[in-house]
Amino acid sequence: MKTKSKILLLVAFIFLLLGLANLANVVFNFRDTSVSSAFEKSKMVANIVKDGLTAHMVNGIMSKREYFLEQISSNKEIKSLWIVRGANVIKQYGKGFNDETMRDKIDQEVLKTGKIQKKLTEDLNKVILRVTIPYIATNRTKTTNCLSCHDVKQGETLGAISMEFDISSLRTEGMLTLFKMIGINLLFVVVMLLLINYYITPFTKLFSTLKNGIQKASNGDFTHTFSTTLDGEAGNIIKQMNTLFAKIQETFGDVRQSLATFAPKNKVNSNNPLNEANQIIKELADIYKFKKTIELDMSKNIVYSRIVNVFQEKYNINSFALYEINDKKRTRETIFTSIAENICSSTVDENALECRAYRTETNIVSTEFKNLCQSCINSNIEYSCFFYNINDEYSIVVSMVAKNEHDIENLTNTIPHLKNYLEAAKPVIESKLLMEKLRQTSLKDGMTGLYNRRFLEEFIEKFMSQADRNKETYHIMMLDVDWFKQVNDTYGHDVGDMVIVEIGKLLKKHIRNSDMAIRYGGEEFILLLQNATDEGAMMVAKNIHSGFAAIEFNVGPGESMFKTISIGIAKYPTDGDTIWKCIKYADTALYVAKDTGRNKIVKFKAEMFDNKEI
């Protein structure tokens, strides 16, 4: 009803504005019409007077003109009328009667300019229109010739006639007309409001029922039935709304259940399915953010730690253990545990098949059967264990414990939810496991334990991107044993391998955990020193250089040898915009060291290498 009242007030206001605009237009037009009508009448009177005076002059009875003028001015609309003689007429015929002289500046202006002048004077009681019209001397062949009687030139002003018209009655008539129009407009507005109220009431009721239905829908209640007395499109809309709400009410539960298969909702004291769906979608969003976070983690252990945080912080699970099982070896490793006492026999770690959850790949709940899992050695607790497969080589088992059946039931209800997080983490854990396997096999040199060239080739771009992102520097050293071929040729490859092994030990000794030592090939090695100063990098090179020279190699009974090493150094990104270029520059510096006598440490300089060759 409030909306309807606003509409009616708005419509009434609009009609009143239109009525006032029309009334104002009528008032101004009526006034202009009244003034124009009086002005036209004055010109007609002026012509009558002119013709009458001309006839008096032609007939020689000008002395009788006063009666004629009195008859003209006796018209009730003409308040006053007088004749004004021009200078030439006064000169020729005299001043005339006493009232035929100029009375004001208007008369004077008309005689001077020969142009009609009019003036409107209004007050509360009357409206007076003053008009002064000049008589101009003409010489026409078919009418009276003014020049025949007057000693003037054609176009001169002979005189003028001034009149004052009382048009107050026209204003009175206009006011009466205005009041009539106001009454008609008010009647029109009332009728229009009644009609609009009649036709708009069904629509306002329609809006009201729509408003009520939408308010209920915002609370998740789609049971509202819309109604209207309207036919046509409005009636069809109501039918469609009822159909739509019925379908939403019918299917929303299914939608909620479908969402719950991805992220089981928390138990809430709410009958609002919208809120429940919102919670489920929020869960999905949390899982998505969790996945995007762990995708950027460096290691598998960090991913596991985030899973532990989810269990603890999101689901308040405080007593549990997370195990990783090697499916090929059938061994179990504890990743995390917050359980004070062991619940499983120690033999399970050596033989994971003793774990019922792992062996059966099902959820194991202690309340389902007494002594359900024979490997459980703690009879004072209730437990719920579940299995999750990562890939063909690794699986996960989670064991949650509680002191009573109610708590363990609540923990069991969270298992589908926890598995969703494990499902999100699965590809990430799998990739981390693969990375570990690669590091342990193809990415390391079997003889020295250092990274190999393949590791460098696969990860150099990642190192460079990280260095650029964090504005890091790398000092790159290329190391090569002097005259190494002679060692193999003279003492055999066993002695050559011994030299290589000692170099690996020496490099590990003199670099930090953040640095990398790589066996590049044969007797060539590369060091990548992260964020080292120029002085620090040179000190590492000197320590390696002098340390290697001090090693005594036993090559046979009573026989030993000493070897030297040459080192080339370049700096990324100072010397080159890629690490590969800096490796090439370090190799160039090493070549210079070899070419100038070996057993040297040489820093790269631009003049050593032509950039066009890269």
C-alpha positions in Angstrom: 0.0 0.0 0.0 2.9 2.3 0.6 4.1 1.9 -2.9 0.6 2.5 -4.3 0.3 5.7 -2.3 3.6 6.9 -3.7 2.5 6.2 -7.2 -0.8 8.0 -6.8 0.9 11.0 -5.2 3.4 11.1 -8.1 0.7 10.9 -10.7 -1.3 13.6 -9.0 1.7 15.8 -8.8 2.5 15.3 -12.5 -1.1 16.1 -13.5 -1.2 19.2 -11.3 2.1 20.4 -12.9 0.6 19.9 -16.3 -2.6 21.7 -15.3 -0.6 24.6 -13.9 1.5 24.8 -17.0 -1.6 24.8 -19.2 -3.3 27.4 -17.0 -0.2 29.7 -17.1 -0.2 29.3 -20.9 -3.9 30.2 -21.1 -3.5 33.2 -18.8 -0.6 34.7 -20.8 -2.3 34.0 -24.2 -5.6 35.5 -22.9 -3.8 38.6 -21.8 -1.9 39.0 -25.1 -5.1 38.4 -27.0 -7.0 41.1 -25.0 -4.2 43.6 -25.5 -4.0 42.7 -29.2 -7.8 43.0 -29.6 -7.8 46.5 -28.0 -4.9 47.6 -30.1 -6.6 46.5 -33.4 -9.7 48.3 -32.2 -7.7 51.5 -31.6 -6.4 51.3 -35.2 -9.9 50.9 -36.5 -11.1 53.9 -34.5 -8.1 55.9 -35.7 -9.1 55.2 -39.3 -12.7 56.1 -38.6 -11.6 59.4 -37.1 -9.2 60.1 -40.0 -11.9 59.4 -42.6 -14.4 61.5 -40.7 -12.1 64.5 -40.3 -11.2 64.2 -44.0 -14.9 64.3 -44.9 -15.4 67.3 -42.6 -12.5 69.1 -44.3 -13.6 68.3 -47.8 -17.2 69.5 -47.1 -16.0 72.6 -45.3 -17.5 71.7 -42.0 -14.3 71.3 -39.9 -15.8 73.6 -37.3 -18.4 70.9 -36.7 -15.9 68.1 -35.9 -16.2 68.3 -32.1 -19.6 66.6 -32.2 -18.2 63.9 -34.4 -15.3 63.2 -32.0 -17.7 63.2 -29.0 -19.7 60.5 -30.6 -16.7 58.4 -31.3 -15.3 58.8 -27.7 -18.7 57.9 -26.2 -18.0 54.2 -26.7 -17.9 52.7 -23.2 -14.6 50.9 -23.9 -12.9 54.2 -24.9 -12.0 55.9 -21.7 -10.7 59.0 -23.4 -9.8 60.2 -26.9 -8.1 63.4 -28.2 -6.6 64.8 -31.4 -3.1 66.2 -31.6 -2.1 68.6 -34.4 1.3 68.6 -35.9 3.5 71.7 -36.3 2.7 72.2 -40.0 -1.0 71.9 -39.4 -0.9 74.3 -36.5 1.1 76.7 -38.7 -1.5 76.5 -41.5 -4.8 76.2 -39.6 -4.0 77.2 -36.0 -4.0 75.2 -32.8 -7.6 74.1 -33.1 -9.7 73.3 -30.0 -8.2 73.4 -26.5 -8.0 69.6 -26.3 -6.2 69.2 -29.7 -2.8 69.8 -28.2 0.0 67.5 -27.0 -0.6 66.2 -23.5 2.5 64.1 -22.8 5.8 62.7 -24.1 4.0 59.9 -25.9 2.2 62.4 -28.1 5.5 64.3 -28.7 7.3 61.1 -29.6 4.7 60.0 -32.1 4.7 63.5 -33.8 8.4 63.3 -34.0 8.9 59.8 -35.2 5.7 59.1 -37.0 5.5 55.7 -35.3 2.6 54.2 -33.3 3.2 54.1 -29.5 1.3 52.0 -26.9 1.5 51.7 -23.1 -0.2 49.2 -20.8 -1.0 50.3 -17.2 -2.2 47.8 -14.6 -3.2 47.9 -11.0 -5.5 45.9 -8.7 -8.6 47.7 -9.9 -8.2 48.3 -13.6 -6.2 47.8 -16.8 -5.7 50.8 -19.1 -4.2 50.5 -22.7 -2.9 53.8 -24.1 -2.5 53.9 -27.9 -1.3 56.9 -30.0 -1.5 56.6 -33.8 0.1 59.1 -36.2 -1.6 60.5 -39.3 0.9 60.6 -42.2 0.4 62.8 -45.3 -0.2 60.7 -48.4 -0.8 61.5 -52.1 -2.9 58.8 -53.5 -4.7 59.0 -56.9 -7.8 57.0 -56.0 -8.4 58.3 -52.5 -8.3 61.7 -50.8 -5.1 63.6 -51.5 -3.8 65.1 -48.2 -1.5 67.4 -50.0 -4.4 69.1 -51.7 -5.6 70.6 -48.4 -2.4 70.7 -46.3 0.7 72.6 -47.0 3.1 69.7 -46.2 5.2 67.2 -48.0 4.3 63.6 -48.5 5.3 61.4 -45.5 5.2 64.2 -43.0 3.2 63.7 -39.8 0.0 65.8 -39.9 -1.0 64.8 -36.4 -2.0 61.9 -34.2 -5.0 60.4 -32.3 -4.5 59.3 -28.7 -6.9 56.8 -27.0 -7.1 55.1 -23.7 -9.1 51.8 -23.5 -10.3 50.3 -20.3 -9.8 46.6 -20.7 -10.4 45.6 -17.0 -13.5 43.6 -18.0 -11.3 41.4 -20.1 -9.1 40.6 -17.1 -12.2 39.8 -15.1 -13.5 37.5 -17.8 -10.0 35.9 -17.9 -10.0 35.3 -14.2 -13.4 33.7 -14.3 -12.2 31.5 -17.2 -9.1 30.6 -15.2 -11.2 29.5 -12.2 -13.4 27.4 -14.4 -10.3 25.7 -15.9 -8.8 25.1 -12.4 -12.0 23.4 -11.4 -12.1 21.3 -14.6 -8.4 20.3 -14.1 -9.0 19.3 -10.4 -12.0 17.3 -11.4 -9.9 15.6 -14.1 -7.1 14.8 -11.6 -9.6 13.3 -9.2 -11.1 11.1 -11.9 -7.7 10.1 -13.2 -6.5 9.2 -9.7 -9.6 7.0 -9.1 -9.1 5.3 -12.5 -5.4 4.8 -11.8 -6.2 3.5 -8.3 -8.6 1.0 -9.8 -6.2 -0.3 -12.3 -3.0 -0.1 -10.2 -4.3 -1.9 -7.1 -3.9 -5.4 -8.7 -0.4 -4.6 -9.7 0.5 -3.3 -6.2 -0.9 -6.5 -4.7 1.2 -8.4 -7.3 4.3 -6.5 -6.1 3.5 -7.3 -2.5 3.2 -11.0 -3.1 6.4 -10.9 -5.1 8.2 -9.1 -2.3 7.0 -11.6 0.3 8.1 -14.5 -1.8 11.5 -13.1 -2.5 12.0 -12.4 1.3 11.2 -16.0 2.1 13.5 -17.2 -0.8 16.3 -15.1 0.7 16.0 -17.3 3.8 16.0 -20.5 1.7 12.2 -21.0 1.8 10.8 -21.5 -1.7 7.4 -22.7 -0.6 5.7 -19.4 -1.2 2.7 -19.4 -3.6 2.2 -16.3 -5.6 -1.3 -15.1 -6.5 -2.9 -12.3 -8.6 -6.2 -11.3 -10.1 -4.5 -10.1 -13.3 -4.7 -11.9 -16.5 -2.4 -11.8 -19.6 1.3 -11.4 -19.1 1.1 -10.7 -15.4 -0.9 -13.9 -14.8 1.6 -15.8 -16.9 4.5 -14.4 -14.8 2.8 -15.5 -11.6 2.4 -19.0 -13.0 6.0 -19.1 -14.1 7.2 -17.9 -10.7 5.2 -20.6 -8.9 6.6 -23.2 -11.3 10.1 -21.9 -10.7 9.9 -21.8 -6.9 8.4 -25.3 -6.9 11.3 -26.6 -9.0 13.9 -24.8 -6.9 12.3 -26.2 -3.7 12.3 -29.7 -5.3 15.8 -29.7 -6.7 17.8 -27.6 -4.2 18.1 -30.5 -1.8 19.6 -32.6 -4.6 22.0 -29.8 -5.4 23.1 -29.6 -1.7 23.6 -33.3 -1.7 25.7 -33.2 -4.9 27.9 -30.5 -3.4 28.3 -32.5 -0.3 29.9 -35.3 -2.3 32.8 -32.9 -2.9 32.9 -31.2 0.5 30.7 -32.6 3.2 29.1 -29.8 5.1 29.5 -29.1 8.8 26.4 -29.7 10.9 24.6 -26.5 11.3 21.4 -25.5 13.2 19.8 -24.0 10.2 16.9 -24.8 7.9 18.2 -22.5 5.2 19.5 -24.5 2.2 21.1 -21.4 0.8 23.3 -21.1 3.9 24.1 -24.8 3.8 25.1 -24.5 0.1 27.2 -21.5 0.9 29.1 -23.5 3.5 29.7 -26.3 1.1 30.9 -23.9 -1.6 33.1 -22.3 1.0 34.6 -25.7 1.7 35.3 -26.2 -1.9 37.0 -22.8 -2.1 39.1 -23.7 1.0 40.2 -26.9 -0.7 41.0 -25.0 -3.9 43.1 -22.5 -1.9 44.8 -25.4 -0.1 45.7 -27.0 -3.4 47.0 -23.8 -4.9 49.2 -23.3 -1.8 50.8 -26.7 -1.7 51.5 -26.6 -5.4 54.1 -24.0 -4.6 55.6 -25.8 -1.6 59.2 -27.0 -2.0 59.0 -30.5 -0.6 56.7 -33.4 0.3 57.3 -32.9 4.0 55.9 -29.3 3.8 52.8 -30.6 2.1 52.4 -33.2 4.8 52.7 -30.5 7.4 50.0 -28.5 5.8 47.7 -31.5 5.8 48.4 -31.9 9.6 47.5 -28.2 10.0 44.2 -28.8 8.3 43.4 -31.7 10.5 44.3 -29.7 13.7 43.0 -26.2 12.9 40.0 -26.8 10.7 38.6 -30.0 12.2 40.0 -29.8 15.7 41.5 -33.3 15.4 44.2 -33.4 18.1 45.0 -37.1 18.6 46.0 -38.7 15.3 48.9 -40.2 13.4 49.8 -39.8 9.7 51.7 -42.7 8.1 53.3 -43.1 4.7 53.5 -46.6 3.4 55.9 -47.9 0.7 53.7 -50.3 -1.3 56.7 -52.1 -2.9 58.6 -52.6 0.3 55.5 -52.9 2.5 57.1 -50.7 5.1 55.4 -47.9 7.1 57.0 -44.5 8.1 55.5 -42.2 10.7 55.1 -38.7 9.2 53.4 -37.2 12.1 51.9 -38.3 15.4 50.3 -36.5 18.4 49.3 -39.7 20.1 51.0 -40.1 23.5 51.1 -43.9 23.4 51.5 -46.2 20.5 48.3 -47.8 19.3 49.9 -50.2 16.8 52.4 -53.0 17.3 56.0 -52.0 16.3 56.1 -54.8 13.7 53.6 -52.8 11.6 56.4 -50.5 10.5 58.3 -53.4 9.0 55.2 -55.1 7.7 52.5 -52.7 6.7 50.1 -55.6 5.8 49.5 -56.0 9.5 47.6 -52.7 9.3 43.9 -53.7 8.7 43.1 -50.3 7.1 46.0 -50.7 4.6 45.4 -54.3 3.8 41.7 -54.0 3.2 41.8 -50.4 1.9 38.7 -49.6 4.0 37.7 -47.4 6.9 38.3 -49.2 10.2 36.3 -48.1 13.3 36.9 -49.8 16.6 33.2 -49.5 17.6 32.1 -51.8 14.8 33.5 -55.0 16.3 35.5 -55.9 19.3 39.3 -56.1 18.7 38.6 -55.3 15.1 42.3 -54.6 14.2 44.6 -57.2 15.7 47.6 -54.9 15.5 46.1 -52.4 18.0 47.9 -52.9 21.3 46.0 -50.2 23.3 42.7 -51.4 24.6 41.8 -48.1 26.5 41.1 -46.1 23.4 38.7 -46.0 20.5 40.1 -45.5 17.0 39.1 -44.7 13.5 41.6 -45.5 10.7 41.3 -44.9 7.0 43.4 -45.6 3.9 44.2 -43.4 1.0 46.2 -44.4 -2.1 48.7 -41.9 -3.6 50.1 -44.0 -6.5 51.5 -47.4 -7.3 54.3 -47.0 -4.9 53.0 -45.0 -1.9 49.8 -44.9 0.2 48.7 -43.0 3.3 47.0 -44.3 6.4 45.5 -41.9 9.1 44.7 -43.2 12.6 42.5 -41.0 14.8 41.9 -41.9 18.5 39.4 -40.8 21.2 38.3 -42.0 24.6 34.6 -42.6 23.9 32.4 -43.9 21.2 30.7 -40.5 20.7 33.9 -38.7 19.9 35.1 -41.5 17.6 31.8 -41.3 15.7 32.3 -37.6 15.2 35.9 -38.2 13.9 34.6 -40.9 11.6 32.1 -38.5 10.1 34.9 -36.2 9.1 36.7 -38.9 7.0 35.1 -38.0 3.7 36.0 -34.4 4.3 39.6 -35.3 5.1 39.9 -37.4 2.0 38.9 -34.4 -0.1 41.9 -32.6 1.2 44.1 -35.7 0.5 42.6 -35.9 -3.0 43.6 -32.3 -3.6 47.1 -33.0 -2.2 47.5 -36.3 -4.1 49.0 -34.9 -7.4 51.3 -32.6 -5.5 52.5 -35.4 -3.1 53.0 -37.6 -6.2 55.1 -35.0 -7.9 57.2 -34.5 -4.8 57.8 -38.3 -4.5 58.9 -38.3 -8.1 61.2 -35.4 -7.5 62.8 -37.3 -4.5 63.2 -40.4 -6.6 64.9 -38.4 -9.4 67.2 -36.7 -7.0 68.2 -40.1 -5.6 68.8 -41.7 -9.0 69.3 -39.8 -12.3 70.1 -36.4 -10.9 73.2 -37.4 -8.8 76.6 -38.7 -9.7 77.1 -42.2 -8.3 80.8 -41.8 -7.7 80.9 -38.4 -5.9 77.3 -38.0 -4.6 77.2 -34.6 -6.3 74.5 -33.4 -8.7 75.2 -34.4 -12.3 74.9 -32.5 -15.5 71.3 -33.7 -16.1 70.2 -32.1 -12.9 71.8 -28.8 -14.0 70.1 -29.0 -17.4 66.6 -29.7 -15.9 66.6 -27.2 -13.1 68.9 -24.4 -14.3 65.9 -22.4 -15.7 64.1 -22.7 -12.3 67.2 -21.5 -10.5 67.5 -18.6 -12.9 63.8 -17.6 -12.5 64.1 -17.8 -8.8 67.3 -15.7 -8.9 65.6 -13.1 -11.0 62.5 -13.0 -8.8 64.5 -12.7 -5.6 67.3 -10.6 -7.2 69.9 -13.2 -6.3 73.4 -13.6 -7.7 75.5 -16.7 -8.4 79.2 -17.0 -8.6 79.8 -19.8 -11.1 83.1 -21.7 -11.0 84.3 -24.2 -13.6 87.0 -26.5 -12.1 89.2 -29.0 -14.0 92.1 -31.2 -12.9 95.4 -30.3 -14.6 96.8 -33.1 -16.7 94.1 -35.6 -15.6 94.5 -37.7 -18.7 98.1 -38.5 -17.7 96.8 -39.9 -14.4 94.5 -42.4 -16.2 97.2 -43.3 -18.8 100.0 -43.7 -16.2 98.2 -45.1 -13.1 95.0 -46.4 -14.5 91.3 -45.5 -14.1 91.2 -46.6 -10.5 93.5 -43.9 -9.5 91.7 -41.4 -11.7 88.4 -42.3 -9.9 90.1 -41.8 -6.6 91.1 -38.3 -7.6 87.5 -37.6 -8.7 86.1 -38.9 -5.3 88.5 -36.7 -3.4 87.5 -33.6 -5.4 83.8 -34.4 -4.5 84.7 -34.5 -0.8 86.7 -31.3 -1.0 83.9 -29.4 -2.8 81.3 -30.5 -0.2 83.6 -29.4 2.6 84.1 -25.8 1.3 80.6 -24.9 0.2 77.4 -24.0 2.1 74.0 -25.8 2.1 72.6 -23.1 -0.2 75.4 -23.7 -2.8 75.5 -26.5 -5.4 78.3 -28.7 -6.5 77.9 -30.5 -9.8 80.0 -33.0 -11.6 79.7 -31.6 -15.1 81.6 -34.4 -16.9 84.8 -36.4 -16.5 87.2 -34.3 -14.3 85.1 -31.1 -14.8 83.1 -29.7 -11.9 80.8 -26.7 -11.5 80.1 -24.7 -8.4 77.1 -22.4 -8.0 77.6 -20.1 -5.0 74.4 -18.4 -4.1 74.5 -14.7 -3.1 78.3 -14.9 -2.3 80.4 -11.7 -2.2 83.2 -11.4 -4.7 85.7 -11.8 -1.8 83.9 -14.8 -0.4 83.7 -16.5 -3.7 87.5 -15.9 -4.3 88.2 -17.3 -0.8 86.2 -20.5 -1.6 88.2 -20.9 -4.9 91.5 -20.4 -3.1 90.6 -22.9 -0.4 89.6 -25.5 -2.9 92.7 -24.7 -5.0 95.1 -25.0 -2.1 93.3 -27.9 -0.5 93.4 -30.0 -3.6 97.1 -29.2 -4.1 97.8 -30.5 -0.6 96.2 -33.9 -1.1 98.7 -36.8 -1.5 97.4 -39.6 -3.6 98.9 -43.1 -3.1 99.4 -44.5 -6.6 101.4 -47.7 -5.7 103.7 -49.2 -3.2 105.9 -46.4 -1.9 104.7 -44.1 -4.6 102.5 -41.0 -4.3 101.5 -38.0 -6.4 100.1 -34.5 -6.0 97.8 -32.8 -8.5 96.7 -29.3 -9.2 93.5 -27.8 -10.3 92.5 -24.8 -12.5 89.5 -22.7 -11.8 87.5 -20.2 -14.0 85.0 -17.8 -12.4 82.1 -15.8 -13.8 79.2 -14.0 -12.0 75.5 -14.0 -12.8 74.0 -11.7 -13.8 77.0 -9.3 -13.8 78.8 -11.1 -16.6 75.9 -12.6 -18.5 72.1 -12.4 -18.5 71.7 -16.2 -18.3 73.4 -18.8 -16.1 74.2 -20.8 -19.2 76.2 -17.9 -20.6 78.0 -17.5 -17.3 78.9 -21.2 -17.3 80.3 -20.6 -20.8 82.2 -17.6 -19.5 83.5 -19.5 -16.6 84.7 -22.2 -19.0 86.4 -19.5 -21.1 88.2 -18.2 -18.0 89.2 -21.8 -17.2 90.6 -22.1 -20.8 92.6 -19.0 -20.2 94.0 -20.5 -17.0 94.9 -23.7 -18.8 96.4 -21.9 -21.7 98.5 -19.6 -19.5 100.2 -22.3 -17.4 97.4 -24.2 -15.4 97.2 -24.3 -11.6 95.5 -20.9 -11.6 92.3 -19.1 -10.6 91.1 -16.8 -13.4 88.1 -14.5 -13.3 86.3 -13.9 -16.5 86.7 -10.6 -18.4 84.8 -9.4 -21.4 87.8 -9.3 -23.7 88.3 -13.0 -23.2 85.2 -13.9 -25.2 83.4 -12.6 -28.3 79.7 -12.4 -27.4 78.8 -13.0 -31.0 79.9 -16.6 -30.7 77.1 -17.4 -28.2 
